[in-house]
Structures are given as structure tokens and as C-alpha cells.
Amino acid sequence: MSGGSSSSYSSCAHCPRNCGANRSGGKTGFCGETEAVRIALACLHFGEEPPVTASGGSGTIFFTGCTLRCAFCQNYQISQQGMGRAVSSDEFTEICLRLQSAGAENINLVTGSHMIPRLAEYIRAAQRDGCAVPFCWNSSAYERPELLEHLKDCVKIWLPDLKTLDGALARQLFAAEDYPETAAAAVQWMILHFPPKFSADGRGNGGTSEKMEQGVIVRHLFLPGRFAETADVLRWLKENADGRALISLMSQYTPVPFRETSAQAARRSASLAALENRPVSADEDGDLRDLIAAFDFEQLFYQELSDDASWLPDFSQARPFPNKLAVPIWHWNGGFA
């Protein structure tokens, strides 16, 4: 399938919302974006799973806008408040090449689901101009497989979320009751087409011997107080992904100090009532470890429990993440570092 053209955004149906906005005409869709590709940050990121971070870090590009409305989103400044600026295909290529030159193991595209045809064009242009590391699609999985076909020949690594299989929870937390079936279909498409392939990490990385060149890592964030939902997701992953994809269970849920109006805060508070808006407890951590042991996945990553919230990003700053976590290469309010 070809990458599409700018006219394909004139009555937008590029995500499951099918909002019909004339994004080519300057209107914004549910995602909050026109047809312009907007970016907030490009950096070397060292906080991804070991096969993605490897030695040099993941060359991560954060896009503005989102097809979901996650009530607890740590990236809300760019996903919900529009922080970022438009880049041309040429500037995108230069960003990718700068990341590659800085040692990036891959180009990690975060939350680009609302721009799939246009980003497919941008990726191919970067590859033609010398970007040789794999491209990685990092998304909520709220995507239709027919749109993912645009990326089939230019993306090799896939980092989808599988947030929940509970439609009522998805409606309250993400404003997307159809998220479970939509995301499950997208994850299955990724697993079907991209079996895992690894290469030796020759630069050494404290025990990391392989880096991912192709494949899928399915992520699930445990939500405090919602143990049953995580058990359901892990059961689905055991049946549909074990041995064909890597699993990443995350325990990093952290309450976000949102900066927003009182009306926005009230709506968010109502959504967050679906969970316990607090860090994961030691008891929950123990229960999760027991659950992992019971399912006995072929390969699963699990974070150590921590109460450190310093990693929460602030995209208004030139260094949104702590120095040990990310090295900025490009920022929306200053260009190249």
C-alpha cells in the first residue's frame, strides 16, 4: 500500500474515531491536529525495554496530538494540550539522521496514530536519505490494521500498548469504549507480520547481549486497584502473544500534577474515579509478581517498584526528562540542541 497523500485528510477516517474533520482544510480532528506533522521532542531515550534501548539508546520522537483521552496521561502537554510545532519531511529526515549519528539504535515514533499515511511518507524519505536504523512504532494500538498496512514496509519494531480489555473502563479512562477489540486486532496484526529478530549488541550494555531489529513488545500498565483487568490482559497475552512477542508489564503508574483549568480538572477527576490514583503499593507489586509466575511467559519484562516521580516529563523545558533518562537532540521551542 502506498503512503497516501495530503488530500487523504480532507474527511479524516485515519483512526477508529472516524471524526470526518477536514484536516487538509485546517480543521482539527478528535486528535487535536490538522494534517501538519507536529513534534514536541526528539531525544536519545534510555528508559525503554533493554532490546530497544540496547547500548546507544532509542532515538525517540514525540508527536503532538493523540487519538485517545487517557485521564492519567504523563504526556498530556503534547497529547491533549497541543504543545509542539510542525515539521516538514526534510526537517523530520534531519532529526532522524541526527539521532542516528548520536548513536540511536532505532527511531522510536511515539503516538503517531493520527498521522499514519503522512508519517509513512516521511519515514520512507528519511530512509532514502540515509537513515538505516530500524523504525519503531510506539502507540496505544488504537489503530485499524488497514491503516497499519501503510507502515508495513518501513517499520520493523512495534511497541503497542494493550491498556485494557474492559470496554466500560476504556470508556471512562480513554473515551474509547471500542478500545479493547480495536487494540487487540491491531496487536494481532503486528504479531502476525513481524516475528522477533535480534542482533548482537556489540557495544556492550551491562549485560544486554541482544537488540531488537524486528518484532513486537506488547506493553501493559497496571492501574492501581484494578488487578482483575491486568489479570485479564495477561491471560489474553498468554494465549495470543507468548512466544511470538515480548511482554512488558509496567508498574510505573504515577499521579500527574496536571496544569489545566478547573473545568478540565473536574472532568479528569471524574474519569480517574475508575481507579485509585496513587502509586502502586508493595502488596500489589507482590501480587503482580505472583501473577507473572503463574502465567510463566517465555519472555516478560517487569519493572522494579519505585516511588521516584522525577521521570515525569515537562515538555515546556528544553530537557523534559532527567539527564540520566534522555539526551535531547531537538525541541519544539528551540530546534536542534
N, C-alpha and C positions, 0 to 999 in steps of 0.2 A: 504494500500500500504506500502511496506517495505521502509526502509530508503535509499536503493540503496547501491552502493559500489564505491570504488575509481576508478574502471575501467569505470564507467559511465561518467567520464570526458575526455575520450580519444578522442571523437569527439563531442565537447560540444554543447548541444542544451538545456541548462538549463535556458535560458531566451529567450525572443522573438527575440533576435538578431540572434540566430541560427548560431553563427560565425564558428562553427566546429573546433575550436582550440583543439589541443591535450594537454589539460591542465594536464592530467596524465603524459605526457611526458616532462613536464617542460615548455611548451609554455604558453603564456598568452593569454586570450581571450579578447574580447572587453572590458570586465570589468577590465582588467589590472592584472588579477590574474591567478595563476596556480591552482592546486587542493588543495593547502595548505590553511587552515583556518587561516587568519591573523587578528589580533585585534590591535587596537590603544589605547583603553582606556576602563576601567570598573570603574564605579562610582555610588554612590548614587545621583540621579538627582532629583531636586526639582522643575523643571520647566515644567513638563508635566501637562496635564489636571488633575483637582482635583481627579477624581475617580481612576486615575493611580498613581499619587504621593501619595495620601492619607496622612498618618502620617509619615511613615518611609522613603518615597522617592522611586523612581523607580530604581531598580538595572540595570543600563544601560550599555550595552556592544556595543561599536562602532567597526564595522568591516571595514577592508580595502578593497577598490575596490567598483565599482558601475556599474550598467548596463545602467545608464543614463549619460549625459554630461551637467548637469544643469549649465548654464552660470553664475549663481549667487550663486553657492553652498557655504554655510558657512563652510562646512566640506571638502573643496576642497583638503586640505593636505592629507586626507586619502582616499577620494573618487576618486581623479584624480592624485595625486602625489605619491601614494604608501606608505605613512607613516604607519608603523605598523610592527608587527612580527608574525611569525607562532606560533600557539599553538596546542598542542596535545589534544586529548579528555580528558585525565587526568587533564591537566592544565586548560582546559575550565571548567571541573567539579569543580576544586578547586576555580576558580574565582566565579562561581555561588554560591558555599557554603559560601565563604567569604562574598559575597553580602547579602545572606540570613541571615547570622549571624550578619551582621551590621544593620539589620532591614529592608531590602528591602521588599517592598510589592509584587514585581514581578521581573522577569528577562526580561529586555526590550532589544530585539535584534535589533540593528539599521543597516539597509542596508545590509542584508544578502541574498538578492535575487539571487545572482550569486553562492550561496553555499547551496541551499536548501537541496538536498539529504544528503550531508555530515553533515550539521547542524542538520538535523533530527536525525542522529545517535548520535551526540554529546549531544543533548537535552535529548534523552532517557537515555543515560549513566549517565548524571547528575541526572536525576530523580531516576534512580535505586540506585544511591549512596546517596540519601537523600535530594535532592533539591525539596522541597514540595510547594514552592510558584508558582503561575501561570507563565508560559512563555508568553511573549508578542512579537508579530511580528510587527516591526516598519519599514515600507517600502514605496517606491514610488508607489506601486501597479503595477509596470511594470512587471507583472508576469502572467503566464498562470495557470488557475485553475488546470490542471492536475499535475502541479508541486506542487501546494499548497496542494494537497492531501497527499503528504509526511508528512505534518505538522499537519494533521487533528487530530491525536490522542495525540499530545504532546504540542500544542499551544492552549491557550484559549482566549487570548486577542489580538485584531488586531488593529493596528494604521496605516491604509493606507492613503497616500495622494490621492487626486484627483486634480491634478495640473491644468488641462485644458481639455476642450472638443473640442479645436480648433487644427486641425491637422497641419496647417501651423505654428501656434505659437509653437507647440510641436517640429516641425522640427527645427525651428530656435533656440529655447532656450534649448532643451533637446536632440537634434539629434535623435529624435524618432517620426516620423510622425504618426506612428500607436499607439502612447501612448493613445489617448482618448478611442478608442474601447477596447484596451487591459486592461487598468486600470479599465474601467467601468465594464468589465466582471469579473475581479479579485475582485473588491469591492462587486459586487453582489453575488459572491460565498461566500465571508466571511460573509455577512449579512444573507444569506440563512442558513448557517450551525452553526452560533454562535449567537443566540439571547442573549440579555443582561441579566446578572445575577449579583447581587450586594450582599455584606455582610456588616454588621455594622463595622464601623471603631472605634473599642473600645478604641483606644489610644487617641482619641481627636485630632482635627487638625483645630482649629479655625473655626468651622462651617461645616467642611466636615463630613457628617454623614455616607456616604456610600463609599465603594471602589469597583471597578470592579473586579469580579472574572472571568467573561467571557463576551465576546461581542465585538462590533466594534465601534471605534470612527473614523469617516472619517474626515480628515484634508484638508483644502484648504487655501493656502497662497494667499492673494490678492496681485497682481502685480501692482505697481503704473502706472496709465494711462491706465489700462486695465479693467475698470469697467464692460464692457459688458461681458467679459469672466467669471468674478466672478458671475454675474447675471445668466449666462447660467448654471454654475456648481451648484449654489444653487437651481435653478429650477429643475435640474436633481435630486439632493439630496432630494428635497421635494417630488418628485414623486416616488423615488425608495428607500429612506432610512428613511424618517421621521417616528418616532415611532418604528423603527426596529433597529436603530443605533443612536449613539450620533453624533452630528456635531460640528466641531471645525473650526471656521473661524479665521484666523490669520492675523494680521496687522503689523507683525514684520519685513517686508522687510527692509533690511539694506544693503547698498553698502558695499562690502567686499574689504579690501585692499589686493588684491592678490599679492603674491610674485611669479613671473614667468618671463619667457623670453619675449623679446619684440615681438617675433613672436606669442607666446601664447597670450599675451595681445591684440594683434591686432585681432586675431580670436575671442577672448572673447568679445571685444568691438563691433565687427560686430554682434555677437549674441545678445548682450544686447541692440542693437538698436531697438529690438522688444518691449521694454518697456521704461519707464522713470526711469533710475537708480538712485533713490533717496528715502528717507523715505516717508512713507505715510503722506499725508497732512491732516490738520484738516478738510478741506472741504470733502475730500474723506472719512475720518472717519465718518462724519455726514451722507454722502450718504450711506455708508455701514450699519450704524445703521438703517436708513430708510428702506433699503432693507431687513434687518433681520426682522424688524417689519412687513413688508408686507408679508413675507413668513410665519411668525408665526410658527417656528419649535417647536416641542414638547420639545426638549432639545438641546440647542446650546450654546457653549462656545465662547466668544469673548473677546479678549484682550483689555485692556486699551491702548490707544495710548501713545507711549513713544519714545523719541529721544535718549534713552540710548543705546549705542552700545557696552558697556563694556562686554556684554554677548557673543560676538563673540569669538569662541574658537581658541586657538593656541595649536595644538596637539603636538608641539615640546616641550612644557612645561610640567612639572610634574603635574601642576594644570592648565589644559587647560581652565577651566571655573572659573568665580569668586567664592570665597568661599561660598557665600550665595546660589549659584545655584547648586553646585555639590561638593561632597566629594570623592576624588579619592580613589580607592581600588587597582587598578592595572594599570600600564602604560607600553607602549610598550618599553620604553627605560630604565626601571628601575625595572620592576616586581611589586611585592606587596608593597603597601605603608606601 
